[in-house]
Amino acid sequence: MQITTEQYKGFTIAVTPMKDCGDLWDFEYRITKTGQGGQDNDPAPAITRSQTAGGHATPEIACLAGVQVARIEVDNLLALAQTPAA
């Protein structure tokens, strides 16, 4: 399977399509800070998530959907990092 990789706002997003039941495709994505390995002992470990509901018609569409979801998560991470502690 083809993994889609994209650089976005200082992060690397890697999306892997996965075959689901009923000939539909879901995805798993991994977000790492660009330039870091994303290992558990890194200051910013990788985030891995998957979508296993819904399904998409092709692996390419599943990858596009995964990139969009991962971008939203990156945006949220960056917004939380800028929010002052109460």
CYANA upper distance limits for C-alpha pairs under 8 A (distance plus 0.5 A):
  1 MET  CA     16 THR  CA      7.84
  1 MET  CA     17 PRO  CA      7.49
  2 GLN  CA     16 THR  CA      7.32
  2 GLN  CA     17 PRO  CA      7.92
  3 ILE  CA     14 ALA  CA      7.04
  3 ILE  CA     15 VAL  CA      6.09
  3 ILE  CA     16 THR  CA      5.28
  3 ILE  CA     17 PRO  CA      7.67
  3 ILE  CA     63 CYS  CA      8.38
  4 THR  CA     13 ILE  CA      8.49
  4 THR  CA     14 ALA  CA      6.11
  4 THR  CA     15 VAL  CA      5.59
  4 THR  CA     16 THR  CA      7.09
  4 THR  CA     63 CYS  CA      6.93
  5 THR  CA     12 THR  CA      7.51
  5 THR  CA     13 ILE  CA      6.04
  5 THR  CA     14 ALA  CA      4.88
  5 THR  CA     15 VAL  CA      6.89
  6 GLU  CA     12 THR  CA      6.31
  6 GLU  CA     13 ILE  CA      5.69
  6 GLU  CA     14 ALA  CA      7.09
  6 GLU  CA     67 VAL  CA      8.32
  7 GLN  CA     11 PHE  CA      6.24
  7 GLN  CA     12 THR  CA      5.15
  7 GLN  CA     13 ILE  CA      6.76
  7 GLN  CA     34 THR  CA      8.09
  8 TYR  CA     12 THR  CA      6.75
  8 TYR  CA     13 ILE  CA      7.69
  8 TYR  CA     71 ARG  CA      7.63
  8 TYR  CA     74 VAL  CA      8.48
  9 LYS  CA     74 VAL  CA      8.27
 10 GLY  CA     33 LYS  CA      6.75
 10 GLY  CA     34 THR  CA      5.97
 11 PHE  CA     31 ILE  CA      7.07
 11 PHE  CA     32 THR  CA      6.09
 11 PHE  CA     33 LYS  CA      4.90
 11 PHE  CA     34 THR  CA      5.13
 11 PHE  CA     74 VAL  CA      8.04
 12 THR  CA     31 ILE  CA      6.21
 12 THR  CA     32 THR  CA      5.80
 12 THR  CA     33 LYS  CA      6.65
 12 THR  CA     34 THR  CA      5.81
 13 ILE  CA     29 TYR  CA      7.34
 13 ILE  CA     30 ARG  CA      6.27
 13 ILE  CA     31 ILE  CA      5.26
 13 ILE  CA     32 THR  CA      7.27
 13 ILE  CA     67 VAL  CA      7.50
 13 ILE  CA     70 ALA  CA      7.34
 14 ALA  CA     29 TYR  CA      6.02
 14 ALA  CA     30 ARG  CA      5.72
 14 ALA  CA     31 ILE  CA      7.14
 14 ALA  CA     67 VAL  CA      8.32
 15 VAL  CA     27 PHE  CA      7.12
 15 VAL  CA     28 GLU  CA      6.21
 15 VAL  CA     29 TYR  CA      4.78
 15 VAL  CA     30 ARG  CA      7.02
 15 VAL  CA     63 CYS  CA      6.30
 15 VAL  CA     66 GLY  CA      6.52
 15 VAL  CA     67 VAL  CA      7.07
 16 THR  CA     27 PHE  CA      6.06
 16 THR  CA     28 GLU  CA      5.78
 16 THR  CA     29 TYR  CA      6.75
 16 THR  CA     63 CYS  CA      7.09
 17 PRO  CA     25 TRP  CA      6.91
 17 PRO  CA     26 ASP  CA      6.29
 17 PRO  CA     27 PHE  CA      4.86
 17 PRO  CA     28 GLU  CA      7.00
 17 PRO  CA     59 PRO  CA      5.86
 17 PRO  CA     60 GLU  CA      8.15
 17 PRO  CA     62 ALA  CA      6.43
 17 PRO  CA     63 CYS  CA      6.37
 18 MET  CA     25 TRP  CA      6.05
 18 MET  CA     26 ASP  CA      5.64
 18 MET  CA     27 PHE  CA      5.81
 18 MET  CA     28 GLU  CA      7.76
 18 MET  CA     59 PRO  CA      7.88
 19 LYS  CA     23 ASP  CA      7.28
 19 LYS  CA     24 LEU  CA      6.64
 19 LYS  CA     25 TRP  CA      5.17
 19 LYS  CA     26 ASP  CA      6.82
 19 LYS  CA     59 PRO  CA      8.42
 20 ASP  CA     24 LEU  CA      5.76
 20 ASP  CA     25 TRP  CA      5.83
 20 ASP  CA     26 ASP  CA      6.77
 20 ASP  CA     52 THR  CA      7.96
 20 ASP  CA     55 GLY  CA      7.66
 23 ASP  CA     57 ALA  CA      8.27
 24 LEU  CA     55 GLY  CA      5.54
 24 LEU  CA     56 HIS  CA      5.83
 24 LEU  CA     57 ALA  CA      5.97
 24 LEU  CA     58 THR  CA      7.52
 25 TRP  CA     55 GLY  CA      5.52
 25 TRP  CA     56 HIS  CA      5.31
 25 TRP  CA     57 ALA  CA      6.75
 25 TRP  CA     58 THR  CA      6.58
 25 TRP  CA     59 PRO  CA      6.24
 25 TRP  CA     62 ALA  CA      6.48
 26 ASP  CA     50 SER  CA      8.30
 26 ASP  CA     51 GLN  CA      6.32
 26 ASP  CA     52 THR  CA      6.15
 26 ASP  CA     53 ALA  CA      7.74
 26 ASP  CA     54 GLY  CA      8.07
 26 ASP  CA     55 GLY  CA      5.64
 26 ASP  CA     56 HIS  CA      6.78
 26 ASP  CA     59 PRO  CA      8.16
 26 ASP  CA     62 ALA  CA      6.13
 27 PHE  CA     50 SER  CA      6.20
 27 PHE  CA     51 GLN  CA      6.05
 27 PHE  CA     52 THR  CA      7.68
 27 PHE  CA     62 ALA  CA      6.33
 27 PHE  CA     63 CYS  CA      7.01
 27 PHE  CA     66 GLY  CA      6.54
 28 GLU  CA     48 THR  CA      7.70
 28 GLU  CA     49 ARG  CA      6.20
 28 GLU  CA     50 SER  CA      4.47
 28 GLU  CA     51 GLN  CA      6.81
 28 GLU  CA     66 GLY  CA      7.54
 29 TYR  CA     48 THR  CA      6.19
 29 TYR  CA     49 ARG  CA      5.98
 29 TYR  CA     50 SER  CA      6.60
 29 TYR  CA     66 GLY  CA      6.85
 29 TYR  CA     67 VAL  CA      8.15
 29 TYR  CA     70 ALA  CA      7.42
 30 ARG  CA     46 ALA  CA      7.07
 30 ARG  CA     47 ILE  CA      6.02
 30 ARG  CA     48 THR  CA      4.85
 30 ARG  CA     49 ARG  CA      7.05
 30 ARG  CA     70 ALA  CA      8.48
 31 ILE  CA     46 ALA  CA      6.03
 31 ILE  CA     47 ILE  CA      5.60
 31 ILE  CA     48 THR  CA      6.97
 31 ILE  CA     70 ALA  CA      7.73
 31 ILE  CA     74 VAL  CA      8.45
 32 THR  CA     36 GLN  CA      7.34
 32 THR  CA     37 GLY  CA      7.74
 32 THR  CA     38 GLY  CA      5.87
 32 THR  CA     44 ALA  CA      8.01
 32 THR  CA     45 PRO  CA      7.39
 32 THR  CA     46 ALA  CA      5.15
 32 THR  CA     47 ILE  CA      7.14
 33 LYS  CA     37 GLY  CA      8.42
 33 LYS  CA     38 GLY  CA      7.57
 33 LYS  CA     44 ALA  CA      7.28
 33 LYS  CA     46 ALA  CA      7.95
 36 GLN  CA     42 ASP  CA      7.97
 36 GLN  CA     44 ALA  CA      8.35
 37 GLY  CA     42 ASP  CA      7.84
 37 GLY  CA     45 PRO  CA      8.44
 37 GLY  CA     46 ALA  CA      8.41
 38 GLY  CA     42 ASP  CA      6.68
 38 GLY  CA     44 ALA  CA      7.10
 38 GLY  CA     45 PRO  CA      5.00
 38 GLY  CA     46 ALA  CA      4.79
 39 GLN  CA     45 PRO  CA      5.91
 39 GLN  CA     46 ALA  CA      7.03
 40 ASP  CA     45 PRO  CA      5.65
 40 ASP  CA     46 ALA  CA      7.90
 41 ASN  CA     45 PRO  CA      7.42
 55 GLY  CA     62 ALA  CA      8.09
 56 HIS  CA     61 ILE  CA      6.77
 56 HIS  CA     62 ALA  CA      6.04
 57 ALA  CA     61 ILE  CA      7.36
 57 ALA  CA     62 ALA  CA      8.17
 58 THR  CA     62 ALA  CA      6.89
 59 PRO  CA     63 CYS  CA      6.68
 60 GLU  CA     64 LEU  CA      6.82
 61 ILE  CA     65 ALA  CA      6.67
 62 ALA  CA     66 GLY  CA      6.59
 63 CYS  CA     67 VAL  CA      6.68
 64 LEU  CA     68 GLN  CA      6.86
 65 ALA  CA     69 VAL  CA      6.78
 66 GLY  CA     70 ALA  CA      6.57
 67 VAL  CA     71 ARG  CA      6.57
 68 GLN  CA     72 ILE  CA      6.94
 69 VAL  CA     73 GLU  CA      6.94
 70 ALA  CA     74 VAL  CA      6.72
 71 ARG  CA     75 ASP  CA      6.66
 72 ILE  CA     76 ASN  CA      6.68
 73 GLU  CA     77 LEU  CA      6.64
 74 VAL  CA     78 LEU  CA      6.69
 75 ASP  CA     79 ALA  CA      6.65
 76 ASN  CA     80 LEU  CA      6.61
 77 LEU  CA     81 ALA  CA      6.71
 78 LEU  CA     82 GLN  CA      6.98
 79 ALA  CA     83 THR  CA      6.91
